[in-house]
Amino acid sequence: MSKTYEGSPLSDHLQGVFKENISGETPQKGSILKTLLTSPLIGSELEIPRPFDAGRKVDL
């Protein structure tokens, strides 16, 4: 059985190294933000309902 490391710091680092080697470009800071800002959901005013949970009672 093999382990997956998707989303781990090691995985993120290796993906950056591969992208740099394949494209010849260094990954730039803020590229995730640029991607999120170009999302088709920007301005859609999407509202996702969340259940309200009052939490648990704690004696102090």
C-alpha positions in Angstrom: 0.0 0.0 0.0 1.5 3.3 -1.0 1.1 6.6 1.0 -0.1 9.7 -0.7 1.4 13.1 0.2 -1.0 15.3 -1.8 -1.2 18.7 -0.2 1.8 18.2 2.0 4.7 20.7 2.1 6.9 18.1 0.4 4.3 17.6 -2.4 4.0 21.3 -2.9 7.7 21.7 -3.1 8.1 18.9 -5.6 5.3 20.3 -7.8 7.1 23.6 -7.9 10.4 22.0 -8.8 8.7 20.0 -11.6 6.9 23.1 -13.0 10.1 25.1 -12.9 12.0 22.4 -14.8 9.3 21.8 -17.4 8.4 25.4 -18.1 11.8 26.9 -17.4 10.1 29.6 -15.2 10.3 30.1 -11.5 7.0 30.0 -9.7 6.0 33.5 -8.6 4.6 34.4 -5.2 0.9 35.4 -5.3 0.0 33.0 -8.2 -2.6 31.3 -6.0 -4.2 34.7 -5.3 -4.2 35.6 -9.0 -5.9 32.2 -9.8 -8.5 32.8 -7.1 -9.2 36.3 -8.3 -9.9 35.0 -11.8 -12.4 32.5 -10.6 -15.7 32.5 -12.4 -17.4 32.6 -9.0 -16.1 36.1 -8.3 -19.1 38.4 -8.0 -21.7 35.6 -8.0 -22.5 36.4 -4.4 -22.7 32.7 -3.7 -24.2 32.0 -0.3 -23.6 28.6 1.2 -25.9 27.9 4.2 -24.1 26.6 7.3 -25.8 24.8 10.2 -25.6 26.7 13.5 -24.0 24.8 16.4 -24.2 26.5 19.8 -21.4 24.3 21.0 -21.2 22.4 24.2 -21.8 23.6 27.7 -18.6 24.0 29.8 -18.4 24.5 33.6 -15.8 27.1 34.5 
